Every structure is written in C-alpha cells, then in structure tokens.
Amino acid sequence: MIEKVKRQDYKFVVTLLIVVFFLPYYISGQSNEDCLGCHEDAELTAIRQGKTISLFVNNSILMNSVHKDVLCASCHPDAFVDEYPHPEILAPVNCGSINCHAVAQNEFDKGIHGQALQLKALYAPNCKECHGDHNILASINPKSLTYKMNIPVLCGKCHREGAPVARTYNIGEHNILENYSESIHGKDYLKRG
C-alpha cells in the first residue's frame, strides 16, 4: 500500500513538473516568430488617417536592438490574442509601463517634453522620437540615437533653425546647433567627447 502511494505521488510530482515547465509556452500567446509570420512581409501595409503606412518589421534590425529578447506582445499587449488576426489598430506602445521603463517615464513626464506631450502640443515628442522603435540601441553604442556624441544632432532634428518646432514655438534661442557647437560645452564635447 505504501509503495502504491509513493508511486502515485511520484507520478503526480512528475506530471506537475511537466505542466509547470511547459505551461508558460502554451499560455504565452504568440511568439515573435508568429508575429513575424505576417510582419516580416515588406509589402504589409495599412491605411491610417488616409495614408498608407508600412507594418513591416525588419527582424535583423530587431535582433540587434536592446529589445531583442522581449516578446512582441509585451510591448503590444492587444496583439496577444487566441486566434489571428489581432485587432487591426493597436494601442500605442507604453514604454513607461510598470515592468519596463517606469522610472524613465516619470522623469520624462516631469520635463518640458513630457508636459508638452500630456498637453497634446504640436510636435511634442514621444519615446520613439528620440529612441527609435524596433531599432533601439543601448546609449553606449555609438550608433544609438542617444549616444552622447549624437545628442546634438538628435536634439537638432527639432530644435535647429527652420525646423517645425523652431518655427511653431517661440524658443528664445536661435541657431541652436550652431551656437552650441561654438560654445565652450559644444567645443569640448565635439573635440574630446
């Protein structure tokens, strides 16, 4: 009798371990490969606000990003569906979710750009404006948009003379990039990094 109970306990424990080990694969929804089954098609497009936009995701770019090990559905939770297709229009990605970049989001929200975004100001930047989307690189990578030597050019996209932000808003400084590059900080930065 005791031997029969031990055998049943053993079977139960083995079954439980198998379920615990493999269950995440069954409940995790789509894998990135599932998503790329459609989104790796360079001709995949959709119409948004009367414009044709690409829904193509370049896997080689994604695999070189800091998010290469993140599931697509982690950033796009409304694409986490039992059956395809997912909703045609997905909610914007929330980089500042509690599990990801909450501290950075909090700091951003306190700053002038975050406040402008909350007010829905014209040209207010969101995360991908400065960091990219599927191509995000670590800020210590010289190819990153946010690498220290690339910051003046990154900021200059919006703040250079004649750019939409500079034309729309009354920013007290003119010729921002030129003045920065000639300042003591700009010279030191550009010459010595």
PADOBA-557653 format. One record per residue (C-alpha): residue in three letters; x, y negated, z negated. Coordinates in steps of 0.02 Angstrom, whole numbers, plus 50000, padded with zeros to 5 digits. Layout:
AlaXYZ/...
# end
This chain:
Met500005000050000/Ile501394987749953/Glu502324992050114/Lys500734988450216/Val500534971350131/Lys502354966950166/Arg502134971650349/Gln500574960750362/Asp501474946350275/Tyr502924948450394/Lys501764948250546/Phe500874932950477/Val502514923650446/Val503184928150620/Thr501544922750701/Leu501534906550601/Leu503334902750652/Ile502934905950835/Val501414894450826/Val502374880850734/Phe503824881950856/Phe502814881951017/Leu501294871550965/Pro502134854650999/Tyr502384859851181/Tyr500534863351200/Ile499884847951112/Ser501164835551177/Gly500174832051336/Gln501084828351494/Ser502944829951510/Asn503944816851603/Glu504054829251746/Asp502154829751753/Cys502104810751766/Leu503474810251896/Gly502494822951998/Cys501494807752059/His502544792752009/Glu504134798552096/Asp503234795652261/Ala503984779652331/Glu502364776252426/Leu501224777152273/Thr500344760352258/Ala498804752152183/Ile497874735952210/Arg497934723952062/Gln497144706752074/Gly497114708052263/Lys498954712652277/Thr499724729452320/Ile500934734752184/Ser502104749552177/Leu501804763152048/Phe503444771552094/Val504634776251952/Asn506414779652006/Asn506934794451899/Ser508794791351923/Ile508594773751852/Leu507514780251710/Met508804793851668/Asn510144780351647/Ser509074769551532/Val509084769151342/His507354777151350/Lys507874792551450/Asp507344804151308/Val505674795451274/Leu504084803351339/Cys503144792651466/Ala501574794651360/Ser502484787251210/Cys502514770451299/His500924773551399/Pro499784782151272/Asp498224780051378/Ala499064791251508/Phe499014805151378/Val497534814751449/Asp496964832851450/Glu496634832651637/Tyr497304822251780/Pro497144809051835/His497404796951693/Pro496424780451696/Glu496894770251848/Ile497334754751747/Leu498374757551591/Ala498554745551446/Pro500154735251439/Val501604743951352/Asn501764739151169/Cys503654739351137/Gly503354732450963/Ser502374747450902/Ile502754753150726/Asn503764768050789/Cys504854758350908/His505354740050901/Ala504264732850762/Val505674722550685/Ala506184715150852/Gln504354711550892/Asn504144702450727/Glu505674691650762/Phe505084688250940/Asp503344683350880/Lys504114670250763/Gly505124662250904/Ile504614649751036/His504404663051171/Gly503324674151061/Gln502234659551010/Ala502034654451192/Leu501534672251237/Gln500244672851097/Leu499514656551163/Lys499474664151339/Ala500564649951401/Leu501014649951585/Tyr502694658651615/Ala502844664651435/Pro504004679851439/Asn503594697051375/Cys504834710751331/Lys505124716651509/Glu505504699051572/Cys507164699451479/His507484718051451/Gly506774726251607/Asp505534740551613/His506154757851663/Asn507934751351687/Ile508314745451510/Leu510134747151466/Ala510984745151297/Ser511504727151266/Ile513324732851251/Asn513274739051431/Pro513994725751549/Lys512604730051674/Ser511244726151547/Leu510194710551572/Thr510504706651388/Tyr512384709751388/Lys513204694651306/Met514054688851467/Asn512404690051563/Ile511364679651441/Pro511634662651526/Val511074669651693/Leu509604678551611/Cys509024662751524/Gly509384652751681/Lys508104662651780/Cys506764652551695/His507684637551624/Arg508774631951769/Glu508394615551857/Gly506934617951977/Ala506354634551905/Pro504484636051871/Val504704634351682/Ala505774618751701/Arg504524611251823/Thr502994615451717/Tyr503584610751542/Asn504404595051478/Ile506024602751419/Gly507174589051355/Glu508734596551432/His509124595251617/Asn510364605451719/Ile510374618151578/Leu511524631051657/Glu512734618151724/Asn512794608951558/Tyr513014624951461/Ser514434630951570/Glu515334614251544/Ser515034613651355/Ile516314619951230/His515224635251199/Gly514994638951382/Lys516834636851423/Asp517354647951278/Tyr516024660751322/Leu516384661251507/Lys518284661551489/Arg518504672651336/Gly516844681451316/
# end
